């Protein structure tokens, strides 16, 4: 199971979906869109400024994928429902030029496929076979449906594009602000808060609210879009980290001594004394777990829905102050001073994996939302990107003039790094491929040293907490442009939030299900299956699933004599044996062929002398 | 014998004080004289004398030859009866009477008691038989040592007689003073012993030690032989200590302290002190003759010569840390290392910091910093000669990473084939030369790297290194693993040797890692803001940090950890050998290899570890049992293999992962009933039985007229369903 769905991309906003109608409207979009797409194609109309930051919320954003539909008219043939039933005659006698359901490109469908058909299955009986076929057909249908609803994802990400030879990293924030519309420009702001020290910050899951925590006790929560302050207090104690819980109504603050939980009025609700000397906080939204890393070396999971501590794990690696979560599988990554990154789940007492990443200590870790890449930076001034899909090998590495103290991934896979008082952002060719560290996409210098970094969800904004306050940067193309209205809706009302909260609590995932590969939960527990099978055989004294030995049928007219019975039995036995021999011979031949292949070169007459 | 007796008697005679002893002897001799009259008796006597010559003094029974009135009871013989005469027989009257019986009983009781042994005759004591005895006897008597009256010897008596009264008084006073002084001294010692102040005792001990040292020095100058003897004594003390284990923590006191030590700091210290003392005492002391050459060189070497008291003080200066003792021995090697700092700067630094322990951590840091400075300057010098600029630094960093990985590879290799190790070490020197020839600039850049134990150790590794180098020169972009593999393959044709390829296949994963882990080759394309920052100073700092972290070997620690994890996850063999069963057992005796082999149950090797080919990763092999509780553990009916079943449950059905329509379709119930719809109980017809379906149908068929429209509709619906 997947604890973290890709917001928006998989799931269309369900509320916004138009109800399915009986009558299919005529589709003229294929002809229409091409001119509009060309008209609004990136950067062409404004020639005086070639770099055009495309604010992702612009309602007139064109859908670039549409032309691709027409370009690749490869249509799935299988589902009979939308198989074109032939030219239909209407009352007027005109023929529908686009009869039947709209074609769906195979590529898009492939994105939603779940079953890998290339994997061979062991031969099955007819009953099982029919079930399998049914399941496959269902899956295909569903993926086609999902592909079809991609259409509803109206927004599209855009990037800064430099003139040929122009470096996007040289574009300053001021330039971007000047170029974008007023609404987007308002998203860039600076809060000068020099009094209460370096700031940590956290955006709520909907991306609407921002919580600030100054080292010297300043805690504030605000609706950063409207700039409406929700609460502002001074806790009169050092604040190490701050984090929203499942909704913006609750706020966890790691203070000098204990963990405190405030509501959005700034009223202290709880003081969790079992979590003391916390340095970093992480919230796992689907499990309702607040993961805390402490100075004492403990990683503690607190279930905020019931207020119980689920697990307290001793990392045995001294002080913990580098922590992040993998949004894909909710595994917590801890960075240690011996250059390793360890992966933890509350169900296991020992780390799921330990990866040696750096020669010096690890300073920062970040995992991208798809859970495929992990970026680490160490005291050896290296920034590395690791592949998290099983191999844990470094994909790319780069030495930075100053090591990166903070790292953050955006929803679309941009990587931000805080180097002293400079923020560097790297972009990749796509969300699936990791960021390429060749040249930075954007850079920005701040008023003070960076202390906290986070990309705002669903907004092209990077929040940076530093010693001089908080800065909200514009980073075109950082966030997912389409949000799931049911899952995390930035515009939701209070009532909607309450509704969502109940649903989320009902769908809470148990903490013990956190593991490296969440898909493994959909597999049969082979170990206990075998064990049970063995026990059953032991209990019964025979294997009930074993093939019964051949018993010849009784025949009449004296043909069922003992001798003939034995003969028939022997015949079957011999046949089986021959089958076996044939198979083994075939295998041997195959092996021989495989061996013979790699030699490649023409056999020489002199080969016979080679010993 | 008789001669000696004669001499004795002579001596005895000479002493007037012992005259009284003699008469017995005389009487004996006189009784002998009596019997001389008869010839026959003479003969008897002779026989007696001869028989007594053998040294044993036998009491011969005198033979009664004439009747007399007086019959001595001692002379009654039982010769005629042929058996031993018993006293009780004598008491026996001819007629038994009751009164005598009581007496008899008494007699037997007396007899059963052991006779009291009388003290021997004085003469018997004084008889000196052996030459030693004689000598002693002589000595005693020469000095006129009083034997009977031990108050004053004759000599003393004479001297007393010779002294005047005043002299005697003076002497007595002297003696009295001496006695008083002694008692005072004893009292003081007792008092001092009772003092509880540790410091006082410490000071006292110190003073004593100093004194002893001084004395010893003096003695050595004056009398080397005596000093040697003293040393021997020390050695003996050491041996005794080793034998007795007196200062080990095994004594009663030590045990009590050990219990206290957990709570009491002083007790802990005391224990440590004792241990240190044990260490000292059991330490081998250098012989003076051996250490004489060294004495001129170092003053410290003279230390072992001094007595252990002094050693103890020395130990206190150093602290009880046993490691400090090593310091002295390593001092000798230190200067050599410092002569060529290029080669072994790091170990030298270590030692220096160790020896200058007293200077504190600040000094240590200074030293380290200085070293770093030195190395950096060296590197810069070499950098001037070599390629200048950012690519150079890049190269160095990549080299470092390479060396790391080479180390990793080597470690793995070692695990794989331990047997080839000697050969490798033999080839080591050659390989180093090779490295120098291949890339002299880099070698100069990183003397430290080469100094590490994990340098290129085999020739094939070197080849790989060379290949790496050429790869870097070409500046091939490296992005992903897959791409890398593709790129290296065409590159291979440079040195396209099939053998090489074979080797590559063997080490494919490591090679893979090597290529992926190196940083991107292109020069730093840093944007303006960052470029401003990056000046020389910055680079210097970076270098410094890199060097600072070069010391702690993260990789080795990680490999060690991984090895431990692998060991821990391996299934353990079950050893069922009973030591001592069927053969001799006891401390230090092991069951024979044959027996162990026979009773060792080997567990089958589990599946290979997931991180077998990933040198930088430890993956936990533990099963998540909490998650397993939620997994399917029974294969449902039509499926015969779990993979088949898994395929049917692979698609998620939740609304989070599906569109609304798909979700609805996936979760739609199989049977939908409208509210208010009557659900009839199941009939055989529904299930598909024909035979028993008659009952229901028959009702319908018998009176079809009675069926209303509604019923008809229902029937129709049923059949449709």
Interface residues (C-beta under 8 A of the other chain):
Chain A: X1 X2 X5 X10 X11 X12 X14 X17 X20 X114 X115 X119 X121 X122 X124 X125 X127 X128 X131 X132 X135 X136 X138 X139 X141 X142 X145 X146 X149 X167 X169 X170 X338 X339 X340 X345 X347 X348 X350 X351 X352 X353 X354 X355 X356 X357 X358 X359 X360 X379 X380 X381 X382 X387 X391 X392 X393 X394 X395 X396 X397 X398 X399 X401 X402 X419 X420 X422 X424 X436 X437 X438 X439 X440 X443 X444 X445 X487 X507 X510 X512 X513 X514 X515 X520 X521 X522 X523 X524 X525 X526 X527 X528 X529 X532
Chain B: X394 X397 X401 X404 X478 X479 X480 X481 X512 X513 X516 X517 X518 X519 X520 X522 X524 X525 X526 X527 X528 X529 X530 X533 X534 X538 X539 X542 X545 X546 X549 X550 X554 X555 X557 X558 X561 X611 X614 X616 X617 X618 X619 X620 X622 X623 X624 X626 X627 X628 X629 X630 X631 X632 X633 X634 X635 X638 X639 X640 X641 X642 X643 X644 X645 X646 X647 X648 X649 X650 X651 X652 X655 X656 X657 X658 X659 X660 X661 X662 X665 X666
